[in-house]
Amino acid sequence: MKIAILASTAGSNLPSVFTHIEQLNTVESILITNKKDIGAIEKAKQYSVPYFIVEPKKGETRESFDTRVLEILAEHSIDYIFMIGYMRIVSDIFVETFRNKIFNVHPSLLPAFAGGMSDNVHKDILDFGCKVSGATLHIVSEEVDAGKIIDQKACDITENETVSSLKPKVQKLEQEMITTLITKLSQS
């Protein structure tokens, strides 16, 4: 099985994911990113994971950008896509090409706090006064954060919780869900 990981950020979840993939021995992965100076690339290098940088061109449409990414996915015969800290909304063409084979991890218990990204979601959760947070792994659809939910895990929010203390708790849940799904897909 071959998977592509799409990322735009530091890649905090990637060491756990790459280690899990190495242990499986039946899964190959590549990383595709839309930014050249991010931690995700360093993590890919550490684990000898091939990576590709596809930066948006000035004035480029979402469809044009996604077509360039789709070409890389086709060249590498990718079976599944995991969006892990990918800060782009994909086009309908992208979703249609990999229908039900694109998974996104979101740092909230969807549908609550849908549409937000990264630290902003954690801040919104804390500002709202939530007592519980968590993460959702879902299938990517044409509508942002609205695809079928595959898994959700929750964690308590402590009295003096901050974004920097909540984020690693949620990321641990994300890693558990991602690695569980990768294992399940590799066995099917």
Secondary structure by P-SEA (a helix, b strand, c coil): cbbbbbbcccccccaaaaaaaaaaccccbbbbbcccccaaaaaaaaaccbbbbbbbcccccaaaaaaaaaaaaaaacccbbbbccccccccaaaaaaccccbbbbbcccccccccccaaaaaaaaaaacccccbbbbbccccccccccccbbbbbbbcccccaaaaaaaaaaaaaaaaaaaaaaaaac
